[in-house]
Amino acid sequence: MGDHSPKPPAAQSSAPSGSIEAFLEKARRVTESASRGRLIFALDATMSRQPTWNMAQSIQGEMFRTTAAQGGLDVQLVYFRGFGECRASRFVSGGEGLGALMSRISCRGGRTQIEKVLRHALNESRAARVGALVYIGDAMEERVDSLAAAAGELGLLGVKTFMFQEGQDATTQHAYREIARLTGGAYATFDATAPRRLAELLAAAAAYAVGGRLELERRAGEGEDAARLLLSQIG
């Protein structure tokens, strides 16, 4: 037969203490998870984009480095190429993981599929908060009204889109600016011969995804041109 004598006071208080510690540990994990930003990193992977794809692959780690002290960043790669192919990776939490994903992808001929990217971002943000969408491209071959409708929906969900254009094509610029405006995001251009410019833009966008406007203001106050540029446009 078992011992039915009362348990000593120390044993009685151990269960509540353990419950409190378990609660505090759970709360800590939730806080750490909440502090991590989620960013969708979308690129045009049609044939003309191979040089820029390679450049983006080499500098994408800047997004993770710039947000490490803020709690960290999870990034999902989205790309389109070929005949109607548009794919999304899992979310990764380090530059090496994203770089490995990008290294397995080659660019192929095809038309732009920006609306699919925007619709995908909508679905992701409805499932869990997305801090920002970054898009890199050099063309736009779709109906602007359709892109604007999707961008407007993203704006209603609070997902700012940062549209980074290679080159100066006027039609593309108009569409990218409109997408950025409707989401409350920002637009910028870069030159593939000057990768540092794109690296700084990616770092600023990632900082926003984790720390919001206040983090951009801090960086702008420290003299970061890319942060100042994005800050001057975001709604």
N, C-alpha and C positions, 0 to 999 in steps of 0.2 A: 504494500500500500504506500502511496506517496505521502510526503510530509505536508500536512494541511496547516501548519503553523503560520502565523502572519509573517510576511516578508519584512525585513528590516527597513527603516525609513530610507536608507541610501538606495536600496533596490527600487523602492517605490518612486523615487524622484528621477531615476535614470531614464525612464521611458519618456516623460515630458521633455527632459533635457535633450534626448536624442531626437524627438520630434521637432523641437525648436531648431536644432542644428540642421536637420534635414530641410526644414522650411527655409532657413537662411541660405543654405547651399543652392536650393532650387531658385530662390530669388536672385542670387548672384548670377546663376547661369542665364536666367531670363534677361537680366540687365545687360550682361555681356553680349547676348544674342541681339538684343534690341539696338545696341550701340554700333553694330556692324551695318555698313551700308550695302545696298544691292544696286548694281548698275548693269544695264544691258548695253553691250558693246557691239554695234552693228556695222558691218562693212559690205560694200559693193565688191563682189568677187568675180565680176565679169572680166573678160580677157584683158581689157585695157588697164586693169587695176593691179596687175602682178607686181610692178615695182613698188607701188604704194603699200600693197599688202605686206611685202617683205619689210618695208620700213616700219609699218605699224607693229609687225611681229617683234621687231628688234627693240621697240621703245615702250611696248605696252606695260612693262613692269613698273614704269613710272607711276601708274595709277595705284598700284599696291603700296609702293614705297611712300608715296605722299600721304596715305591715309593710315599707315600703321600706328602712329601715335594716337589717332583718334578712335581707335577701336577696330579698324580693319575694314576690308571691302570684299564682297563676293561679286564676281563678274560672270555674266553669261555671254558667250559669243554667239552672234546671229549673223548669218551671211546668205547671200543668194548668188546664183550663177546659172549658166546653161539654160535649158528650156524648162522654166517653171520651178527650178530647184531652190528651195528656201529652207534652211535648217537652223536649229538652235542647239547649243551644247547644254550640258548641266552647268550649274553655277560652280565656279572654282574660286578658291580663296588665296591663290598665290600666282605670281607672275610665271613661274616655271610651268605650272599646270596649264595656264592659258597659252603660253608659248608653245607647249607640246601639242595642244589642240590645233593651233594655227599652222604648225609646221606640217601637218598631215593634209592640208587643204591647198589645192592648186586652183588658180583662176581659170574660168572657162567662158567662152563667148555666150552672150545672152543679153536680154533687155533688163532694165531696172525693175525691181519689185519692192519699192519703198513702202507701198501700202501694206504689203504682207508684213513687213517689219513693224510698222505702226500697230497693226492689228494684233500681232504677237505680243507686243509690249502691253497692249490693253489687257489681254488675257492674263499675262503674268502679274500685272499690277492689281487685277481683281482678286487673284489668289493670295498675294502677299505684297506688302509695300515695296515699290521700286523707287529708289532715290533719284534716278535720272536715266535717260536714254541718250547715248552718244552714237551719232551716225557719221560715217566717213564715206564720201563718194565724190564723183566728178560729173555726174550726169543725172538727168531726170527725163524718163520717156513714158510718163503716165499722165492721167488726167489730174490736173492740179486740184480740181474740185473734190475728187475722191480722196486725195491726200489731205486736203484741208478738213474734210469731215472727220477722218480718223484722228487727225491732230487735235481737233476740237474736243473730241472725246477724251483724249489723253490729258488735255488741259483741265477738263472737269475733274479728273481723278488726281490732279496735282503732280503729274509726271512731266517734268520739264525735259525738253529735247534739245540737245546741243548738236547743231548741224555744222559739220566741218567740211568745207568744200575745197577740193584741189582744183586749181584753175580759176578761170574767170567767166565761164559760160553764163550769159545773161539769163537764159531761160531757167537754168539750174539754180542760179542765185536767187531768182524770184521765188521759186518753189521752196527752197531751203529756208529762206527768210520767213516765208509765210508759215511754214511748219513750226519754226522756232517761236514766232510771234504768238501763234494760237495756243501753244503749250506754255507760254511764259518763259521759254528758254532763251537760247542765244545762238547766233550765227557767227562763223568766222571762216576765213580762208587761210590756206597754207600752201607752201610750195614744196614739192617732193624733194627738191635739192637742198632744203633746209629743214632736216628732221627735228631740230631742237624746237622749232615753233610748234609742231604738232605734239611733241612730248609735253610741252608746257600747257597746251590746251587740254590734253587728256588729264594731266595732273590736276588742273583747276576744276574740271568737270567732276573728277572723282572726289575731290575735296568737298564739292557741293553735295554729292550723293551721300556722303557720310555726315558732314557737319552743317549742311544747309547754308543759308545766306550769311550767317554769322562767321562761318569759316572762310568764305570768300572775302568778306569784309576784312577779316584779320590778315589774310594773305595780300589783299590789295594794299592794306595799310603798311605792309612790309615791303612794298614796291614791286610785287609780281604783276607784270603787264597783262598776262593772260587772265589772271583773276580780276583785274580792273576791267578788262574788255567784257568778260561774261557778266560781271556785276552791273555794268552800265546798261545791260539789255534785259536781264531777267525781271519778270513781273513779280 
